[in-house]
Amino acid sequence: MKGQGRELGLQLRAWHEADTPGLTNGKVMANRLVDLLGAEEGLKGPVRDLAGQPLFLRALSDSGAGRETSVRLLAQQLGSTYAPAVLVELLDLLEAATGVAVSLAQDPKANAPFSTPRVAQDPWGLALRESLQAMGPGLAVAAGAALVLRWLSGELDHWLFKSWDWQGWLVLALTLALLQALSLGPLKRARRQWPLEQADATEPRQAWRWISAPWMHHSHGEAVVNVLLLLLILRAPSPLPLPDVVLRYMLTSLATTALALLVAMRRTSERRWDGAAGAVSALIGLAAASSLVHWRSLAFSLGPIEIPAWVLLLVYGALQLGWQLPRQSEHDESRPLDRLLSSQWWWGLVLGVGWAVYSRLETLLQLALRARDSGA
């Protein structure tokens, strides 16, 4: 393994100087570097992780002080992640590819295994800010699109769906079902292009995928399950109007995707996010947690059958584990836990449970304040 990091870095630098196409895509770059490693397995996972880091892509594209800052921040992040033997190779790769020197620390009492100027006291906070900046174009475009879609759905509801007496939850579910059906024919390419791939998530030119991803499932089976669950869960005597349904759906999908991507940037190299998994999981988590914190059964009606929220939680959770835990490809070096924590389903569940607990605590606090005021 010794010396391979520098060889990879020099080759990567040569590719960039020759303006080789595809190197702005972390996944493409990782595959090329891994091919050069041959039978050396020890570096394949770390190299894939490095190639997928937004800081690494920025260090390769920037120049001057911007490149030096990105290299130093990335070096700090690598130093807190990898063992010394692997770290040396990654730093050699980084130095050879960027031309920015990163020297190992001579002080045995140093917290990090290399010396860099202390640009901040909180390298993980800086890494988080760098990740959020890389995600910025996608987040901004998706948030703006959510507002536009809310307005558009309000107009369609006023001029079309109200006359048909269609409720918001029904329109949302039928829209997802229609788009998925069209992906079998006229929109066949959309099933491959609309989902958000990890390699494209921080590319400004691919920011439109943040908008399209919630409306298409790459798996037809998952699409059927999510549409049926939306039809089951969102049925209510006083449903939300269509604009609010669309806005909440978009923002929940955006939040779960962003949180999953933040984890994936540090734990995985190949992930895909699409469809209604985040929103459906948040609804199920909210219902199941509300049942628990209010200590009463909450069920959904399916004709004469009443399905408890905890049953949906267990069944849908089992299905999602079967979809999320397997590797997405033979090049995927991540652990099952990494793939779980970087899924929309997991973060939807966290947000749903969190909102139920917050709502219950807020209610209890209001009751306590009223009791205090009445006692006074």
Backbone torsions as a table, in degrees:
resi	resn	phi	psi	omega
1	MET	NA	-24.6	-174.8
2	LYS	-63.3	130.7	177.1
3	GLY	90.0	-13.0	-176.6
4	GLN	-72.1	-30.5	178.6
5	GLY	-60.8	-44.1	179.5
6	ARG	-65.9	-40.0	178.7
7	GLU	-62.3	-42.0	178.2
8	LEU	-64.2	-42.0	-179.8
9	GLY	-63.5	-41.9	178.7
10	LEU	-65.0	-40.5	179.0
11	GLN	-65.9	-39.8	179.0
12	LEU	-64.8	-39.3	178.2
13	ARG	-65.1	-39.4	177.9
14	ALA	-64.1	-39.6	177.8
15	TRP	-62.2	-41.4	-179.4
16	HIS	-68.7	-39.9	178.2
17	GLU	-64.6	-31.3	177.6
18	ALA	-85.2	2.2	-179.7
19	ASP	55.3	45.4	178.5
20	THR	-66.0	129.1	-177.5
21	PRO	-67.4	151.8	174.2
22	GLY	93.7	-6.2	-174.1
23	LEU	-81.3	-5.6	172.5
24	THR	-82.1	-6.3	178.1
25	ASN	-99.7	115.7	-176.3
26	GLY	-59.5	-35.7	-179.3
27	LYS	-66.7	-43.7	178.7
28	VAL	-63.6	-45.0	179.5
29	MET	-61.2	-43.2	-179.7
30	ALA	-61.5	-43.5	180.0
31	ASN	-61.6	-39.1	-179.7
32	ARG	-69.0	-41.5	179.7
33	LEU	-67.3	-39.8	179.0
34	VAL	-64.6	-37.0	177.1
35	ASP	-60.9	-35.5	178.9
36	LEU	-69.7	-25.4	-179.1
37	LEU	-72.0	-22.9	178.9
38	GLY	64.4	-123.4	-175.8
39	ALA	-86.2	-0.9	-179.7
40	GLU	-75.5	104.4	-175.0
41	GLU	-85.4	-24.8	-171.9
42	GLY	-63.9	-27.9	-176.5
43	LEU	-100.9	-8.9	-172.6
44	LYS	-62.3	-47.7	179.8
45	GLY	-63.0	-51.1	178.2
46	PRO	-59.8	-38.0	179.4
47	VAL	-66.1	-41.2	176.9
48	ARG	-62.5	-41.5	178.7
49	ASP	-63.3	-43.4	-179.9
50	LEU	-63.3	-44.2	-178.2
51	ALA	-64.4	-26.1	-179.8
52	GLY	-88.8	-1.9	-178.6
53	GLN	-76.7	128.2	176.4
54	PRO	-56.9	-35.4	178.6
55	LEU	-63.4	-36.8	179.9
56	PHE	-67.7	-45.6	178.2
57	LEU	-62.5	-37.0	178.4
58	ARG	-69.5	-38.9	179.2
59	ALA	-63.0	-35.0	179.6
60	LEU	-73.5	-31.3	-175.9
61	SER	-91.4	-26.8	-178.6
62	ASP	-79.7	177.7	175.2
63	SER	-146.8	163.7	176.1
64	GLY	65.5	-137.6	-175.3
65	ALA	-64.9	-33.9	178.9
66	GLY	-62.5	-41.1	178.0
67	ARG	-66.1	-43.6	-179.0
68	GLU	-61.7	-42.0	179.4
69	THR	-63.7	-43.9	179.5
70	SER	-63.0	-41.4	179.9
71	VAL	-63.7	-43.2	-177.8
72	ARG	-68.2	-41.1	177.1
73	LEU	-64.8	-41.2	178.9
74	LEU	-66.0	-38.7	178.6
75	ALA	-62.5	-40.2	177.1
76	GLN	-62.6	-42.1	-179.5
77	GLN	-65.0	-42.9	178.9
78	LEU	-65.2	-37.2	-177.8
79	GLY	-64.4	-27.7	179.1
80	SER	-91.5	3.2	-175.7
81	THR	-114.4	-41.7	-168.6
82	TYR	-110.5	155.0	175.8
83	ALA	-67.6	157.0	-175.1
84	PRO	-54.1	-42.0	-176.5
85	ALA	-62.8	-42.5	178.4
86	VAL	-73.6	-37.9	-178.5
87	LEU	-60.3	-42.0	179.8
88	VAL	-58.3	-44.1	-179.2
89	GLU	-66.4	-40.8	-179.9
90	LEU	-66.9	-38.9	177.8
91	LEU	-68.2	-36.3	175.0
92	ASP	-62.7	-42.2	177.5
93	LEU	-61.9	-45.5	-178.6
94	LEU	-62.7	-43.3	-179.1
95	GLU	-67.7	-42.8	-179.3
96	ALA	-68.1	-35.4	-177.1
97	ALA	-75.4	-34.2	-174.4
98	THR	-104.1	-21.4	-176.4
99	GLY	80.1	6.9	178.2
100	VAL	-98.4	122.5	-175.7
101	ALA	-72.3	134.0	174.4
102	VAL	-129.9	108.4	-175.3
103	SER	-99.4	147.3	176.4
104	LEU	-72.0	147.0	-177.8
105	ALA	-70.7	143.9	175.9
106	GLN	-97.1	-17.9	-178.3
107	ASP	-83.9	112.0	-178.0
108	PRO	-65.1	-16.2	-179.9
109	LYS	-90.7	0.2	-178.4
110	ALA	-66.2	145.1	179.5
111	ASN	-70.1	-33.9	-179.0
112	ALA	-107.6	152.0	-177.4
113	PRO	-80.5	18.6	177.5
114	PHE	-155.4	162.1	-177.8
115	SER	-108.7	126.9	174.4
116	THR	-140.4	155.1	175.8
117	PRO	-58.0	141.4	-176.8
118	ARG	-82.6	87.5	-178.9
119	VAL	-74.8	-16.3	179.0
120	ALA	-165.9	159.6	178.2
121	GLN	-84.6	-12.6	-173.6
122	ASP	-128.4	81.3	-178.3
123	PRO	-61.4	-33.7	179.5
124	TRP	-69.3	-35.9	175.5
125	GLY	-64.3	-39.9	176.8
126	LEU	-64.9	-40.5	178.7
127	ALA	-63.2	-38.2	178.1
128	LEU	-64.4	-43.2	179.2
129	ARG	-64.6	-38.9	177.5
130	GLU	-62.8	-40.9	179.4
131	SER	-64.5	-43.0	179.6
132	LEU	-65.1	-36.8	176.8
133	GLN	-64.5	-40.2	179.0
134	ALA	-65.5	-34.0	179.0
135	MET	-82.3	-9.4	-172.8
136	GLY	-50.7	-51.1	-179.5
137	PRO	-58.0	-44.4	179.7
138	GLY	-64.9	-43.0	179.5
139	LEU	-63.0	-43.6	-178.3
140	ALA	-65.6	-44.2	-179.3
141	VAL	-64.0	-43.6	-178.5
142	ALA	-67.3	-40.1	178.7
143	ALA	-64.6	-42.7	176.9
144	GLY	-63.8	-41.5	179.4
145	ALA	-63.7	-33.9	178.6
146	ALA	-61.4	-40.5	178.6
147	LEU	-68.6	-40.1	179.2
148	VAL	-64.3	-44.6	179.9
149	LEU	-65.6	-33.1	176.1
150	ARG	-62.6	-45.6	178.3
151	TRP	-63.4	-45.5	-178.2
152	LEU	-62.4	-43.1	179.5
153	SER	-65.3	-32.7	176.2
154	GLY	-64.7	-40.6	177.8
155	GLU	-65.8	-44.6	179.1
156	LEU	-63.9	-37.5	179.1
157	ASP	-65.4	-40.1	-178.0
158	HIS	-69.2	-42.1	-172.9
159	TRP	-93.7	-16.2	-172.5
160	LEU	-130.3	-62.5	-167.7
161	PHE	-71.7	-31.6	177.8
162	LYS	-64.5	-36.6	178.7
163	SER	-67.7	-25.3	176.5
164	TRP	-89.5	-6.2	-177.6
165	ASP	62.7	37.2	176.1
166	TRP	-92.4	133.5	179.4
167	GLN	-90.0	161.8	-173.1
168	GLY	-58.9	-43.7	-178.0
169	TRP	-63.2	-34.9	-179.4
170	LEU	-70.0	-41.3	179.1
171	VAL	-62.2	-43.6	179.7
172	LEU	-61.5	-48.7	-178.2
173	ALA	-63.6	-42.7	-179.3
174	LEU	-68.7	-33.0	176.6
175	THR	-64.0	-45.6	177.6
176	LEU	-62.0	-42.5	-179.9
177	ALA	-65.1	-40.4	-179.6
178	LEU	-66.0	-45.6	179.4
179	LEU	-61.9	-39.7	179.3
180	GLN	-67.0	-38.5	177.5
181	ALA	-65.0	-40.3	178.7
182	LEU	-66.7	-23.4	178.3
183	SER	-69.8	-11.3	174.1
184	LEU	-80.7	-14.4	-177.6
185	GLY	-136.4	-97.9	-175.1
186	PRO	-58.5	-34.0	-179.0
187	LEU	-104.1	34.4	-176.6
188	LYS	-60.8	-39.1	179.7
189	ARG	-69.9	-26.3	-177.0
190	ALA	-63.0	-31.4	-179.3
191	ARG	-64.7	-22.3	176.5
192	ARG	-95.7	-29.2	-172.6
193	GLN	-96.6	-32.3	-175.2
194	TRP	-72.6	-37.1	178.2
195	PRO	-58.7	154.7	-178.6
196	LEU	-94.1	113.6	176.9
197	GLU	-88.6	148.1	-179.1
198	GLN	-58.6	-38.8	-178.3
199	ALA	-66.2	-22.8	-178.1
200	ASP	-101.2	-8.3	-170.0
201	ALA	-64.9	-27.3	-178.8
202	THR	-108.0	11.2	177.6
203	GLU	-90.0	117.3	-178.9
204	PRO	-55.7	-35.5	-178.8
205	ARG	-71.1	-15.6	178.4
206	GLN	-105.0	14.3	-176.3
207	ALA	-61.8	-24.6	-179.7
208	TRP	-62.1	-22.1	179.0
209	ARG	-66.1	-24.5	176.0
210	TRP	-64.7	-28.1	178.5
211	ILE	-81.5	-43.2	-173.4
212	SER	-78.1	-28.6	-172.3
213	ALA	-55.3	-43.3	-177.7
214	PRO	-66.9	-11.4	-173.2
215	TRP	-103.0	2.1	-178.6
216	MET	-143.0	139.2	175.7
217	HIS	-108.2	133.4	175.0
218	HIS	-73.1	-21.4	178.8
219	SER	-107.4	121.7	178.6
220	HIS	-65.4	-36.6	179.1
221	GLY	-62.5	-44.0	178.4
222	GLU	-65.6	-36.1	178.3
223	ALA	-61.5	-44.8	179.9
224	VAL	-61.8	-45.4	-179.4
225	VAL	-61.9	-45.7	-177.4
226	ASN	-66.7	-40.1	178.9
227	VAL	-64.8	-44.3	179.2
228	LEU	-62.7	-39.0	179.4
229	LEU	-68.9	-37.4	176.0
230	LEU	-62.6	-42.3	178.2
231	LEU	-62.5	-35.6	-178.7
232	LEU	-75.7	-44.8	-171.0
233	ILE	-79.1	-40.1	-171.8
234	LEU	-82.4	-5.6	175.7
235	ARG	-67.6	128.3	-178.8
236	ALA	-158.2	155.3	178.8
237	PRO	-61.3	-33.9	-179.6
238	SER	-124.6	76.0	-175.6
239	PRO	-71.5	157.0	175.5
240	LEU	-68.3	149.5	173.6
241	PRO	-65.7	158.3	-175.6
242	LEU	-55.2	-44.4	-180.0
243	PRO	-57.6	-40.6	179.6
244	ASP	-70.5	-35.7	177.5
245	VAL	-62.2	-47.0	-178.7
246	VAL	-65.1	-43.8	-179.0
247	LEU	-62.8	-46.0	-180.0
248	ARG	-65.5	-37.8	178.3
249	TYR	-62.7	-47.2	-178.8
250	MET	-64.9	-44.8	-177.3
251	LEU	-69.2	-37.4	176.2
252	THR	-65.3	-42.9	177.2
253	SER	-62.4	-40.8	179.1
254	LEU	-63.9	-45.0	-179.0
255	ALA	-64.0	-45.3	-178.7
256	THR	-67.8	-35.4	177.4
257	THR	-66.8	-44.4	-179.2
258	ALA	-62.6	-44.7	179.5
259	LEU	-65.1	-40.9	178.4
260	ALA	-64.5	-38.3	-180.0
261	LEU	-68.0	-37.5	177.7
262	LEU	-59.0	-39.2	177.2
263	VAL	-71.5	-44.0	-176.2
264	ALA	-61.9	-32.0	-179.7
265	MET	-60.3	-25.6	-177.3
266	ARG	-109.1	-12.2	-171.7
267	ARG	-123.9	-23.5	-175.7
268	THR	-134.1	167.0	177.8
269	SER	-119.2	-17.0	-178.5
270	GLU	-138.1	108.1	175.3
271	ARG	-139.1	158.2	177.9
272	ARG	-137.8	136.6	179.7
273	TRP	-127.3	131.3	-179.8
274	ASP	-164.8	168.7	170.7
275	GLY	73.7	-163.4	-170.4
276	ALA	-99.9	13.0	-174.6
277	ALA	-59.1	-42.6	-179.0
278	GLY	-63.6	-45.8	-178.8
279	ALA	-67.3	-43.3	179.8
280	VAL	-63.7	-43.7	179.7
281	SER	-63.7	-38.6	178.6
282	ALA	-64.2	-40.4	178.2
283	LEU	-64.7	-43.6	-179.8
284	ILE	-67.7	-42.6	177.7
285	GLY	-62.1	-40.1	177.9
286	LEU	-63.1	-45.3	-178.3
287	ALA	-66.0	-45.5	-178.2
288	ALA	-65.9	-42.9	-179.9
289	ALA	-68.9	-36.0	177.6
290	SER	-63.7	-38.7	176.6
291	SER	-59.2	-39.6	-176.7
292	LEU	-74.4	-48.1	-174.4
293	VAL	-72.8	-25.3	176.4
294	HIS	-93.7	-7.1	177.3
295	TRP	55.5	48.4	175.7
296	ARG	-148.7	151.7	-177.2
297	SER	-75.4	133.7	175.5
298	LEU	-120.8	121.7	-175.1
299	ALA	-131.8	161.3	178.7
300	PHE	-117.6	136.9	-174.7
301	SER	-86.9	130.9	172.5
302	LEU	-127.4	83.3	-173.5
303	GLY	65.9	-127.2	179.4
304	PRO	-81.1	-3.2	-175.1
305	ILE	-98.6	136.4	174.3
306	GLU	-107.6	118.5	-177.5
307	ILE	-104.2	112.8	179.3
308	PRO	-63.1	151.6	-179.3
309	ALA	-61.8	-35.5	-177.5
310	TRP	-69.0	-27.0	175.7
311	VAL	-67.7	-44.1	176.6
312	LEU	-61.0	-39.8	-179.9
313	LEU	-59.8	-46.9	-178.0
314	LEU	-70.0	-43.4	-177.4
315	VAL	-67.7	-48.3	-178.9
316	TYR	-67.5	-36.7	177.0
317	GLY	-62.0	-41.8	178.7
318	ALA	-63.8	-41.4	178.1
319	LEU	-63.3	-44.3	-178.7
320	GLN	-66.4	-37.6	176.2
321	LEU	-61.2	-38.8	177.5
322	GLY	-66.3	-29.5	179.0
323	TRP	-85.6	-34.1	-170.9
324	GLN	-91.0	-33.9	-172.1
325	LEU	-73.4	-35.3	178.8
326	PRO	-63.2	152.4	176.6
327	ARG	-65.0	145.0	179.3
328	GLN	-80.3	-21.8	177.5
329	SER	-160.5	172.1	179.5
330	GLU	-69.9	-16.1	178.9
331	HIS	-88.3	-5.8	-177.4
332	ASP	-75.0	113.9	-177.6
333	GLU	-100.9	5.3	-176.1
334	SER	-75.2	161.9	177.3
335	ARG	-87.8	160.0	176.8
336	PRO	-55.8	-39.4	179.0
337	LEU	-62.9	-38.6	177.8
338	ASP	-61.5	-43.2	-179.1
339	ARG	-68.5	-33.4	177.9
340	LEU	-67.1	-47.9	-175.9
341	LEU	-71.6	-14.7	178.0
342	SER	-106.0	27.4	179.2
343	SER	-108.2	148.9	176.0
344	GLN	-64.5	-34.5	-179.3
345	TRP	-58.8	-46.2	-178.1
346	TRP	-62.0	-46.4	-176.8
347	TRP	-73.9	-29.2	172.3
348	GLY	-62.5	-42.3	177.8
349	LEU	-62.5	-43.6	179.1
350	VAL	-61.4	-45.7	-179.1
351	LEU	-66.3	-41.0	179.5
352	GLY	-63.6	-47.2	178.5
353	VAL	-64.5	-41.9	179.8
354	GLY	-61.4	-41.2	179.8
355	TRP	-67.7	-37.4	178.5
356	ALA	-64.2	-43.8	179.4
357	VAL	-65.4	-43.0	179.3
358	TYR	-61.4	-44.8	-179.5
359	SER	-62.4	-39.8	179.7
360	ARG	-67.1	-43.2	178.9
361	LEU	-64.3	-37.9	177.8
362	GLU	-63.9	-41.6	178.5
363	THR	-63.4	-44.9	178.9
364	LEU	-62.8	-37.7	178.8
365	LEU	-66.0	-42.1	177.7
366	GLN	-62.8	-40.8	177.7
367	LEU	-63.7	-39.8	179.0
368	ALA	-65.2	-40.1	179.8
369	LEU	-67.1	-39.4	177.9
370	ARG	-65.4	-40.2	178.9
371	ALA	-64.5	-38.6	178.8
372	ARG	-66.5	-42.8	-179.2
373	ASP	-65.7	-40.3	179.4
374	SER	-68.2	-34.1	178.8
375	GLY	-70.8	-30.5	178.9
376	ALA	-73.0	NA	NA
